[in-house]
Amino acid sequence: MIEEEYFSEEEENQQQQQTKQPEENSWRPTQTETQEEQTNAAALESEQHEQTNQKQQIQLVYMSRAEREKLRQKEEEDRKKREQQKLKQEKQIREEYEKFKYKEWKREQEREERKREREQKEREEKEKRMREKSKSRSRSRSDSRDRDSKYMTSNTRATEKIAIINSTEDPEIQNIKIQYLGLNKEKKKILKPSEKFKNIFNFKWDSSDDTSVDFNPLYKNKIQSNFLFGRGIQAGYDVKEQLEKNVKYEDLIHKFDPEYQKKKQENKDKDKDKDTKRSIYDVTTKDHWSQKKFDEMTERDWRIFREDNDIIIKGGRVPKPMRTWEEGELPPYILDAVRRSKYEKPTPIQMQTIPIGLQRKDLIGISQTGTGKTCAFLIPLITYLRSLPPMDEEIAKDGPYALILIPTRELAPQIEKEFQNLTSNMRMKSLVMVGGKDEGNQAFKLKLGCELLIGTVGRIKDALEKNYLVLDQVSWVVLDEADKMIDLNFEQDVNFILDKIRTNMKSEDENMAVLQEQEAKVGEKIFRVTHLFSATMPPNLERLAKKYLRSFCYISIGEAGDAKKDIEQIVDFMSEGQKKSRLQKILETAKPPIIIFANEKTAVEKLSKILDRWGWQNVIYHGGKTQQQREAAVDGFKKGKYDILVATDLGARGLHVDGVKMVINFDAPKNIKDFIHRTGRTGRAGKRGIAYTFVTNHNEAIMYDLREFLFKNNFDIPSELDTHPAAQTKPGTISENVPRSQQVILAQQ
């Protein structure tokens, strides 16, 4: 064994001097020495050699500082490797122990489950036996009562019969006497059902009792059976058509029937044209609302007008809608801006919302994307801003006059552009405060003053916390896409921002609130006006509205969650590997501009490369890009530089591009809200569009809601989706077909 010693430089020099001295004074044999001394020296040397063989010789190793440092590092690395190996072994032991514990826990759960099932079966069998015993007891009691009653009633006859039998007459004569006297046992009379219930079901119908008038239409439109179960095909029909697309077997049966095809085409034309819903006679008659002046309209006419335009109102004091721009009592500068923007006719949400805003009432507006909500809340807001003093640096110290809160930065350019179009001949300034842009520049413009502030929730909250934004004189608040704010968990941030506004809120009493609205309209006082717009109405949003809205009007264009009538929905059920070929086939006959949605950024990047190989000019739009890159992508798509926009759910809201003819959900969305907003990118501003959605077995989370959506809006449902187990029960509910041990209950908001 060799021991290694470490020395400093001084110790090393001393040691070298000590080693050199024995060499100078060492013994050297000479010729004058005697032979005896030589032999003694040889013996001594051999003895020393034997001792070194028996004992381990200690050698002193002298090393330089660099060599010692290398040796020290090597030892340190060896020590770390040993520690890592030890930790790895400990981790492996822990994992094996955890697996063992999990297996034991699972076995214990299975044993408890089997025990519970066994106890449940025993309990059910016991209850069954108890019920059978109780039934048998009741039957025995009833039989005994019958026997006793029969015995009591026939007691007198039995005594007579016994007296005759005990007599000494001939038995034949005795039987004749018994039969003649009627002493035989009476048989139980069995009543017929007609005799038994003849006095119960005795109805006297009157002509006023006819229920055919309010006959439920559900029973008129009977559900037709679908013969295509699973993934099979129906014999006797075109197999290729069944496999390629969604097929109605009624269409296949009457494929070569000209009358059926003609009738089908007529029905399609009627669905495309909204005005053909009403008959020609109704429109041309003098009693129809379209033939009357505004002052001649009755309550019945207004009710029919709202039904024709799918306007649903809630709230006691909702003003009458406007049918044209001229009937809305709009100021001349607004009418000029509307004509300049070439808005020929107001949309349904604008017809009802603008009169409400002009009366300074609070509002909840439920409408799908692409229905003109931006113009609906900007027109009354602009008329209000015109009544206030022009903004300057002195007034700007108390903040802007109006605030529009949005959930994502993509909505801001659309709102600002619409505001600038409507106020092109007015001296009004607007400012956008969103993330991804220079905060210092935004703070400088805010100091100069603006009538309208448009901003995302996060940036507005950050500006308030840093004290370069105040909201002391904000008297008009708009929450756009409020349901998206709730989905992004911005509820607390919205409460924080709205609590920072210092203007007075109206009274919770409805009558008092109406008086305050009239005072605000004539300019005597200023009260806060809050408008909330959304596509759906979740419970969290109702709580927000109850806190900040006063005596509000509720407006809905169609039922919440309904499909837009200008969009044709086509859902294809397929495997993951069939998506690319199906997409290529759709794009062969498609006309740009087109938007394709995927769920992840990587999927968007891959789709873009595939489209490049196919020769399509496309651009990417997702959260991994900077704000400048996103704006450049949307701008190029709007100008026609690109044919296809490939996007994640970031482009599902706030992205407005005129003339988008097709939306393709290459990856099905995770929930029905995102599905509605994605497909809402087409069919905007009264134009028709088509939306394709690819559904696979991995999209179980949306299957139930998607099937209900298609059924409710009379769209074709793929047979695979219709019969899929995940489409039968809503996620979070318990299915009777699934064992209790395998059931998973999800929390619902």
C-alpha positions in Angstrom: 0.0 0.0 0.0 1.3 3.4 -1.0 0.5 6.4 1.1 0.4 9.8 -0.5 1.5 12.8 1.4 1.0 16.4 0.5 3.6 19.1 1.3 3.9 22.8 1.0 6.8 24.2 -1.1 9.1 24.8 2.0 8.5 21.3 3.4 9.2 19.9 -0.1 12.6 21.8 -0.3 13.6 20.6 3.2 12.8 17.0 2.3 14.9 17.2 -0.8 17.9 18.4 1.2 17.5 15.6 3.7 17.4 13.0 0.8 20.5 14.4 -0.8 22.7 14.2 2.4 22.6 10.4 2.7 23.8 10.2 -0.9 26.9 12.3 -0.1 27.8 10.4 3.1 26.7 7.0 1.9 29.0 4.0 2.3 30.9 2.8 -0.7 33.0 -0.3 -0.7 36.8 0.1 -1.3 39.5 -2.3 -2.2 41.1 -1.9 1.2 38.1 -3.2 3.1 38.3 -6.7 4.3 36.3 -9.6 2.9 34.6 -10.0 6.3 33.1 -6.6 6.2 31.9 -7.3 2.6 30.2 -10.4 3.7 28.6 -8.6 6.7 27.3 -5.9 4.4 25.9 -8.4 2.0 24.1 -10.2 4.8 22.7 -7.0 6.1 21.5 -6.0 2.7 19.7 -9.4 2.2 18.1 -9.0 5.6 16.8 -5.6 4.7 15.5 -6.9 1.4 13.6 -9.7 3.2 12.1 -7.1 5.6 10.8 -5.0 2.7 9.2 -8.1 1.2 7.5 -8.9 4.5 6.4 -5.3 5.2 4.9 -2.8 2.7 7.5 -0.2 1.8 6.4 3.3 2.4 7.3 5.6 -0.5 7.2 9.3 -0.3 5.7 10.7 -3.5 6.6 14.3 -4.3 4.1 16.1 -6.6 3.8 19.5 -8.0 0.9 21.8 -7.1 -0.9 21.3 -10.5 -0.7 17.5 -10.1 -2.1 17.8 -6.6 -4.9 20.0 -7.8 -5.7 17.4 -10.6 -5.7 14.6 -8.1 -8.0 16.6 -5.7 -10.5 17.3 -8.6 -10.4 13.6 -9.5 -11.2 12.6 -6.0 -14.0 15.2 -5.8 -15.5 13.9 -9.1 -15.3 10.3 -7.7 -17.1 11.4 -4.6 -19.9 13.2 -6.5 -20.3 10.1 -8.7 -20.6 7.9 -5.6 -23.2 10.3 -4.1 -25.2 10.5 -7.4 -25.2 6.7 -7.6 -26.3 6.5 -4.0 -29.1 9.0 -4.6 -30.2 7.1 -7.7 -30.3 3.9 -5.7 -32.3 5.6 -3.0 -34.7 7.1 -5.6 -35.2 3.7 -7.2 -35.9 2.1 -3.9 -38.5 4.9 -3.1 -40.2 4.4 -6.5 -40.4 0.7 -6.0 -41.8 1.3 -2.5 -44.3 3.8 -3.9 -45.4 1.3 -6.6 -45.7 -1.4 -3.9 -47.8 0.9 -1.7 -50.0 1.9 -4.7 -50.6 -1.8 -5.6 -51.5 -2.5 -2.0 -53.8 0.5 -1.9 -55.4 -0.6 -5.2 -55.9 -4.1 -3.9 -57.4 -2.8 -0.8 -59.8 -0.6 -2.8 -60.8 -3.6 -4.9 -61.4 -5.7 -1.8 -63.5 -2.9 -0.3 -65.4 -2.5 -3.6 -66.1 -6.2 -3.7 -67.1 -6.2 -0.1 -69.5 -3.3 -0.7 -71.0 -5.0 -3.8 -71.4 -8.3 -1.8 -73.1 -6.4 1.1 -75.3 -4.6 -1.4 -76.4 -7.9 -3.0 -77.0 -9.4 0.4 -79.1 -6.3 1.4 -81.1 -6.5 -1.8 -81.7 -10.3 -1.3 -82.7 -9.7 2.3 -85.2 -6.9 1.2 -86.5 -9.2 -1.5 -87.1 -12.0 1.0 -88.8 -9.5 3.4 -91.1 -8.3 0.7 -92.0 -11.8 -0.3 -92.7 -12.7 3.4 -94.9 -9.6 3.8 -96.8 -10.5 0.7 -97.3 -14.0 1.8 -98.6 -12.8 5.2 -101.0 -10.4 3.6 -102.3 -13.1 1.3 -102.7 -15.6 4.2 -104.6 -12.9 6.2 -106.9 -12.1 3.4 -107.6 -15.8 2.8 -108.4 -16.3 6.5 -110.7 -13.3 6.5 -112.5 -14.6 3.4 -112.9 -18.0 5.0 -114.3 -16.5 8.2 -116.8 -14.3 6.3 -117.9 -17.2 4.2 -118.2 -19.4 7.3 -120.3 -16.8 9.1 -122.7 -16.1 6.2 -123.3 -19.8 5.4 -123.6 -20.8 9.0 -127.4 -21.1 8.9 -127.4 -23.0 5.7 -124.8 -25.3 7.0 -127.0 -26.2 10.0 -129.9 -27.0 7.7 -127.6 -29.0 5.5 -126.3 -30.9 8.5 -129.9 -31.6 9.7 -130.9 -33.0 6.4 -127.7 -35.2 6.2 -128.3 -36.5 9.7 -131.8 -37.6 8.9 -132.5 -41.2 8.1 -133.7 -40.6 4.6 -132.2 -42.0 1.4 -129.0 -40.2 0.4 -130.4 -39.5 -3.1 -133.5 -37.9 -1.6 -131.2 -35.8 0.7 -129.2 -34.5 -2.2 -132.4 -33.5 -4.0 -133.6 -31.7 -0.9 -130.3 -29.8 -0.6 -130.3 -28.8 -4.2 -134.0 -27.8 -4.1 -133.6 -25.7 -1.0 -130.5 -23.9 -2.4 -128.2 -25.2 0.2 -125.4 -25.8 -2.3 -122.1 -23.8 -2.0 -122.4 -20.5 -3.9 -119.8 -19.8 -6.6 -117.9 -16.4 -6.6 -119.1 -14.2 -9.3 -116.4 -12.9 -11.7 -117.1 -9.3 -12.9 -116.1 -8.4 -16.4 -113.9 -5.3 -16.8 -116.7 -3.5 -18.7 -119.0 -4.0 -15.7 -116.3 -3.2 -13.1 -115.2 0.2 -14.5 -118.4 1.3 -16.2 -119.2 3.9 -13.5 -115.6 5.1 -13.2 -114.5 6.0 -16.8 -117.6 8.0 -17.7 -116.5 11.2 -19.5 -118.7 13.9 -20.9 -116.7 15.8 -23.5 -117.5 19.3 -24.5 -116.5 21.2 -27.6 -114.4 23.7 -25.5 -112.3 20.8 -24.2 -110.6 20.3 -27.6 -106.8 20.3 -27.1 -105.7 20.2 -30.7 -105.1 24.0 -30.8 -102.2 23.9 -28.3 -100.9 20.5 -29.6 -97.2 20.2 -28.8 -95.1 20.5 -32.0 -92.7 18.0 -30.5 -95.1 15.2 -31.3 -95.7 16.4 -34.8 -92.0 16.3 -35.8 -91.3 12.7 -35.0 -87.6 11.6 -34.9 -86.7 9.6 -38.0 -84.8 6.4 -37.3 -81.2 6.3 -38.6 -80.3 2.9 -40.1 -76.5 3.6 -40.1 -75.4 2.2 -36.8 -71.7 2.3 -35.8 -69.4 2.5 -38.8 -71.3 0.0 -41.0 -73.0 0.7 -44.3 -76.6 0.2 -45.4 -77.2 -2.5 -48.0 -78.9 -1.4 -51.3 -77.4 2.1 -51.5 -74.3 3.7 -53.0 -71.5 2.5 -50.7 -69.1 5.2 -52.0 -71.4 8.0 -51.1 -72.0 6.5 -47.6 -68.3 6.3 -46.9 -67.2 9.7 -48.4 -69.7 12.0 -46.7 -72.5 12.4 -44.2 -75.5 10.7 -45.9 -79.2 10.9 -45.2 -80.8 7.7 -46.3 -84.0 9.5 -47.3 -81.9 11.4 -49.9 -80.4 8.2 -51.2 -83.9 6.5 -51.5 -85.2 9.5 -53.5 -81.9 10.2 -55.3 -83.5 9.8 -58.8 -86.9 11.3 -57.8 -87.1 14.7 -59.6 -90.0 15.9 -57.5 -88.2 15.1 -54.2 -85.0 16.9 -55.5 -87.0 19.9 -56.6 -88.7 20.1 -53.2 -85.4 19.8 -51.4 -83.9 22.6 -53.5 -86.9 24.9 -52.7 -86.4 24.3 -49.0 -82.7 25.2 -49.2 -83.5 28.4 -51.1 -86.0 29.3 -48.4 -83.5 28.8 -45.6 -80.9 31.0 -47.4 -83.3 33.9 -47.8 -84.5 35.3 -44.5 -87.3 37.4 -46.0 -89.0 34.3 -47.4 -89.9 33.1 -43.9 -92.9 35.4 -44.0 -95.4 34.8 -46.8 -95.9 37.3 -49.6 -99.4 37.9 -48.4 -98.2 38.9 -44.9 -95.7 41.4 -46.2 -97.9 43.1 -48.7 -101.0 43.4 -46.5 -101.6 46.7 -44.7 -101.6 45.0 -41.3 -98.0 43.9 -41.6 -95.5 46.0 -39.6 -93.3 46.7 -42.7 -96.3 48.6 -44.2 -96.8 50.8 -41.2 -95.1 54.0 -40.0 -93.3 54.2 -36.7 -96.2 56.0 -34.9 -98.8 53.5 -36.2 -97.1 50.4 -34.8 -99.0 48.7 -32.0 -97.7 46.4 -29.2 -98.6 43.4 -31.3 -96.7 44.8 -34.3 -93.6 45.3 -32.1 -93.9 41.8 -30.7 -94.0 40.4 -34.3 -91.1 42.6 -35.4 -89.0 41.3 -32.5 -89.9 37.7 -33.3 -89.0 38.2 -37.0 -85.6 39.5 -36.0 -85.0 37.0 -33.2 -84.9 39.8 -30.6 -85.6 38.6 -27.0 -86.1 41.2 -24.3 -86.3 40.9 -20.5 -86.8 43.8 -18.2 -89.9 46.0 -17.6 -88.9 49.2 -19.3 -87.2 48.4 -22.6 -87.7 51.1 -25.2 -89.0 50.3 -28.7 -86.4 49.2 -31.2 -85.6 51.1 -34.4 -86.4 49.6 -37.8 -84.2 51.9 -39.8 -81.4 54.4 -39.0 -83.7 57.3 -39.5 -86.2 56.0 -36.8 -83.5 55.9 -34.1 -83.5 59.7 -33.3 -79.8 59.7 -34.1 -78.1 63.1 -34.4 -77.1 64.2 -38.0 -73.3 63.6 -37.5 -74.0 59.9 -36.6 -76.3 59.5 -39.6 -73.6 61.0 -41.8 -71.0 58.6 -40.3 -73.3 55.6 -40.9 -73.9 56.5 -44.5 -70.2 57.1 -45.0 -69.5 53.6 -43.6 -72.2 52.2 -46.0 -74.3 50.6 -43.3 -77.6 50.2 -45.2 -79.7 48.6 -42.4 -79.1 48.1 -38.7 -78.5 44.6 -37.4 -81.0 43.1 -34.8 -78.6 43.8 -31.9 -78.2 47.4 -33.1 -82.0 47.9 -33.6 -82.6 47.3 -29.9 -79.4 48.3 -28.2 -78.9 51.8 -29.6 -82.3 53.1 -28.3 -81.4 51.7 -24.9 -78.0 53.4 -24.9 -79.5 56.7 -26.0 -81.8 56.7 -22.9 -78.7 56.1 -20.7 -79.9 52.7 -19.4 -77.7 49.9 -18.3 -77.6 46.9 -20.6 -76.8 43.2 -21.0 -76.5 42.2 -24.6 -76.2 38.5 -25.6 -75.3 38.0 -29.2 -73.0 35.9 -31.3 -69.8 37.3 -32.9 -70.1 39.1 -36.2 -73.6 40.6 -35.5 -72.5 44.2 -35.2 -72.0 44.6 -31.4 -69.1 47.0 -31.8 -71.2 49.6 -33.6 -74.1 48.9 -31.3 -72.3 50.2 -28.2 -70.1 52.8 -29.9 -73.0 54.9 -31.5 -74.7 55.8 -28.1 -71.3 56.2 -26.5 -70.3 58.8 -29.2 -73.5 60.7 -28.7 -72.8 60.9 -25.0 -69.2 62.0 -25.5 -70.3 64.8 -27.8 -72.4 66.3 -24.9 -69.2 66.6 -22.7 -66.6 69.4 -22.8 -63.6 68.7 -25.2 -60.7 66.9 -23.5 -57.6 68.8 -22.7 -54.5 68.3 -20.5 -56.3 70.0 -17.5 -59.4 67.8 -17.7 -57.2 64.7 -18.5 -55.8 64.8 -14.9 -59.0 63.1 -13.8 -58.8 60.4 -16.5 -60.9 59.6 -19.6 -64.6 60.0 -20.0 -65.3 56.4 -21.1 -63.7 53.0 -20.7 -64.0 49.9 -22.8 -62.6 46.7 -21.2 -61.6 43.8 -23.4 -60.2 40.4 -22.6 -57.6 40.1 -25.3 -55.5 42.6 -27.2 -56.7 41.4 -30.6 -60.1 43.1 -30.1 -58.5 46.6 -29.6 -57.6 47.5 -33.2 -61.1 46.5 -34.4 -62.8 48.7 -31.8 -60.5 51.6 -32.4 -60.9 51.5 -36.1 -64.7 51.5 -35.8 -64.5 54.5 -33.4 -62.3 56.4 -35.8 -64.6 55.7 -38.7 -67.6 57.0 -36.8 -65.8 60.1 -35.5 -63.7 61.1 -38.5 -65.3 64.5 -38.7 -65.1 65.1 -34.9 -62.3 66.1 -32.6 -62.3 63.0 -30.4 -59.3 61.0 -29.3 -59.1 57.4 -28.3 -56.2 55.5 -26.8 -55.4 51.8 -26.8 -53.6 50.3 -23.8 -52.7 46.7 -24.3 -49.8 44.4 -23.5 -47.0 43.9 -26.0 -46.5 47.7 -26.7 -44.4 50.4 -25.2 -45.8 51.2 -21.8 -44.0 54.6 -21.5 -45.5 55.8 -24.8 -49.0 54.8 -23.7 -48.5 56.7 -20.4 -47.3 59.8 -22.3 -50.4 59.8 -24.6 -52.6 59.2 -21.6 -51.2 62.3 -20.0 -52.2 64.4 -23.0 -55.8 63.2 -22.6 -58.4 61.1 -24.4 -62.2 60.8 -24.4 -62.2 57.0 -24.8 -59.8 54.5 -23.3 -59.7 51.0 -24.8 -57.6 48.4 -22.9 -57.1 44.9 -21.8 -57.9 44.0 -18.2 -54.3 43.2 -17.3 -52.8 46.4 -18.7 -55.5 48.7 -17.2 -55.0 47.1 -13.7 -51.2 47.5 -14.0 -51.6 51.2 -14.9 -53.9 51.7 -11.9 -51.5 50.0 -9.5 -48.6 52.1 -10.9 -50.6 55.3 -10.4 -50.3 56.8 -13.9 -54.0 56.1 -14.6 -57.0 57.4 -12.7 -60.7 56.7 -13.5 -62.3 59.5 -11.4 -64.5 60.8 -14.2 -65.3 57.6 -16.2 -69.1 57.7 -16.6 -69.6 55.1 -19.4 -68.2 51.6 -19.1 -68.4 48.8 -21.7 -67.4 45.2 -21.0 -66.9 43.5 -24.4 -66.6 39.7 -24.6 -67.3 39.5 -20.8 -67.7 35.7 -20.8 -64.1 35.4 -22.1 -62.9 37.5 -19.1 -64.6 35.0 -16.8 -63.0 32.1 -18.7 -59.5 33.7 -18.3 -60.1 34.2 -14.5 -60.2 38.0 -14.8 -63.2 38.4 -12.5 -61.3 39.8 -9.5 -59.3 42.1 -11.8 -62.5 43.5 -13.4 -63.9 44.1 -9.9 -60.7 45.9 -8.9 -61.0 48.2 -12.0 -64.7 48.9 -11.6 -64.2 49.7 -7.9 -61.7 52.4 -8.9 -64.3 54.4 -10.8 -65.5 57.3 -8.7 -68.6 58.4 -10.6 -72.1 57.9 -9.0 -74.0 54.7 -9.7 -77.8 54.8 -10.2 -80.2 53.7 -7.5 -81.1 50.0 -7.1 -84.8 51.1 -7.0 -86.2 50.9 -10.5 -88.4 54.0 -10.3 -85.6 56.1 -8.8 -83.2 54.8 -11.5 -85.6 56.0 -14.2 -85.7 59.5 -12.8 -81.9 59.6 -12.6 -81.6 58.4 -16.2 -83.9 61.3 -17.2 -81.7 63.8 -15.2 -78.6 62.4 -16.9 -80.2 62.7 -20.4 -81.0 66.4 -20.0 -77.5 67.0 -18.5 -78.5 67.9 -14.9 -76.4 65.1 -13.3 -74.0 62.4 -14.3 -74.5 58.8 -13.4 -72.5 55.8 -14.5 -73.8 53.8 -17.5 -72.6 50.2 -17.8 -73.0 48.0 -20.9 -72.1 44.3 -20.8 -71.8 42.3 -24.0 -71.3 38.6 -24.2 -72.0 35.5 -26.2 -73.1 33.4 -23.2 -74.3 34.1 -19.7 -72.4 32.0 -17.1 -73.2 32.3 -13.3 -70.1 34.4 -12.6 -71.2 36.9 -15.2 -74.6 37.1 -13.6 -73.0 37.9 -10.2 -70.9 40.6 -11.8 -74.0 42.2 -13.5 -75.9 42.1 -10.2 -73.1 44.1 -8.5 -72.5 46.9 -11.1 -75.6 47.2 -13.2 -78.8 49.1 -12.1 -82.3 48.5 -13.5 -80.7 47.0 -16.6 -82.3 45.8 -19.8 -81.5 42.2 -21.0 -81.3 41.8 -24.8 -80.6 38.5 -26.5 -80.4 37.9 -30.3 -81.8 34.3 -30.4 -81.3 32.0 -27.5 -77.9 32.0 -25.8 -75.7 29.3 -27.5 -77.8 29.1 -30.7 -76.0 28.8 -34.0 -75.8 31.6 -36.4 -78.2 31.1 -39.3 -75.6 32.3 -41.9 -73.2 29.5 -41.2 -73.5 25.9 -42.6 -72.0 23.5 -40.0 -70.5 20.3 -41.3 -69.0 17.8 -38.8 -66.9 14.9 -40.0 -66.0 12.0 -37.7 -62.7 10.4 -38.7 -59.4 8.9 -37.4 -56.4 11.1 -36.7 -54.6 9.8 -39.8 -57.5 10.8 -42.1 -57.4 14.5 -41.3 -54.7 15.6 -43.9 -56.4 13.8 -46.8 -59.8 15.3 -45.8 -58.3 18.8 -45.5 -56.6 18.5 -48.9 -59.9 17.4 -50.5 -61.8 20.3 -49.0 -59.2 22.8 -50.1 -59.3 21.6 -53.7 -62.7 23.3 -54.2 -62.4 26.1 -51.6 -62.0 29.8 -52.3 -59.9 32.1 -50.0 -59.8 33.7 -47.5 -59.9 30.6 -45.2 -59.1 30.3 -41.5 -57.8 26.9 -40.1 -57.8 26.3 -36.4 -55.5 23.9 -34.4 -55.2 23.5 -30.6 -51.5 23.8 -30.2 -48.7 26.0 -31.5 -46.7 23.0 -32.8 -49.7 21.8 -34.7 -50.1 25.3 -36.3 -46.4 25.2 -37.4 -46.8 21.7 -38.9 -50.0 22.7 -40.8 -48.3 25.7 -42.2 -45.4 23.6 -43.6 -48.0 21.2 -45.1 -49.9 24.0 -46.8 -46.6 25.4 -48.2 -46.0 22.0 -49.9 -49.5 22.1 -51.3 -48.9 25.5 -52.8 -51.1 27.7 -50.5 -50.0 31.1 -49.4 -50.5 31.0 -45.6 -49.5 32.8 -42.4 -49.3 31.8 -38.7 -51.2 33.4 -35.9 -50.6 32.2 -32.3 -49.4 33.3 -28.8 -45.8 32.5 -29.6 -45.5 35.5 -32.0 -45.0 39.1 -30.9 -47.7 41.7 -31.1 -46.1 43.2 -34.1 -45.8 39.9 -35.9 -49.5 39.1 -35.2 -50.6 42.5 -36.5 -48.6 42.1 -39.6 -50.0 38.6 -40.2 -53.6 39.8 -39.8 -53.0 42.9 -42.0 -51.5 40.7 -44.8 -54.4 38.3 -44.5 -56.9 41.1 -44.8 -55.2 42.6 -47.8 -55.2 39.3 -49.7 -51.5 38.7 -49.4 -52.2 35.3 -47.8 -55.0 32.9 -48.7 -55.1 31.0 -45.4 -54.6 32.0 -41.8 -53.5 29.1 -39.5 -54.3 30.0 -35.9 -54.9 28.7 -32.4 -57.8 29.8 -30.2 -56.1 33.2 -29.9 -57.8 34.0 -33.2 -61.2 32.7 -32.2 -62.3 36.0 -30.6 -61.9 39.6 -31.8 -60.5 38.7 -35.2 -62.7 40.3 -37.9 -61.8 39.8 -41.6 -64.4 40.7 -44.2 -65.4 37.9 -46.6 -64.0 34.8 -44.8 -65.9 32.1 -46.6 -64.7 29.0 -44.7 -63.5 28.0 -41.3 -61.9 24.6 -40.7 -61.4 23.2 -37.3 -58.5 20.8 -38.0 -58.4 20.0 -34.3 -61.8 20.0 -32.6 -62.0 22.6 -29.9 -62.1 21.6 -26.2 -65.5 23.1 -25.4 -68.6 24.3 -27.1 -67.8 28.0 -26.4 -64.6 27.9 -28.4 -66.5 26.0 -31.1 -69.1 28.8 -31.4 -66.4 31.6 -31.5 -64.2 29.8 -34.0 -67.0 29.2 -36.4 -68.2 32.7 -35.9 -65.2 34.0 -37.9 -67.2 33.3 -41.0 -70.8 34.3 -41.9 -70.3 37.8 -40.6 -72.2 41.0 -41.5 -75.0 39.2 -43.2 -72.8 37.0 -45.5 -73.0 33.3 -45.6 -70.2 30.9 -44.7 -69.3 27.3 -44.1 -67.5 25.7 -41.2 -65.9 22.2 -41.1 -65.0 20.4 -37.9 -62.9 17.2 -37.7 -63.9 15.0 -34.7 -61.9 12.0 -33.6 -62.2 9.6 -30.7 -59.8 11.8 -28.7 -62.4 14.6 -28.6 -64.7 13.1 -26.0 -64.9 16.3 -23.9 -66.9 18.2 -26.5 -68.9 15.3 -28.0 -72.1 15.7 -25.8 -72.4 19.5 -26.2 -71.5 19.3 -29.9 -74.2 16.7 -30.5 -76.8 18.8 -28.6 -75.8 21.9 -30.6 -76.2 20.1 -34.0 -79.5 18.6 -32.9 -80.9 21.8 -31.5 -80.0 23.8 -34.7 -81.1 21.1 -37.2 -77.7 20.2 -38.6 -76.6 16.8 -39.7 -75.1 14.6 -37.0 -72.5 12.0 -38.0 -73.7 8.5 -37.0 -70.4 7.8 -35.2 -70.9 10.9 -33.1 -74.6 10.2 -32.5 -73.9 6.7 -31.2 -70.7 7.4 -29.4 -70.9 6.7 -25.6 -69.3 10.0 -24.7 -72.1 11.8 -26.6 -74.8 10.2 -24.5 -74.1 11.8 -21.1 -72.8 15.2 -20.2 -69.3 15.3 -18.7 -69.5 15.4 -14.9 -72.7 13.4 -14.6 -73.1 9.8 -13.5 -73.9 7.2 -16.2 -76.1 4.2 -15.2 -74.1 2.0 -17.6 -70.8 2.6 -15.9 -70.0 0.7 -12.7 -69.8 2.9 -9.6 -66.1 2.0 -9.1 -65.2 3.4 -12.5 -67.4 6.5 -12.4 -65.6 9.9 -12.4 -67.6 13.0 -11.2 -66.2 16.3 -12.5 -66.9 19.7 -10.8 -69.2 22.0 -12.7 -69.2 25.8 -12.4 
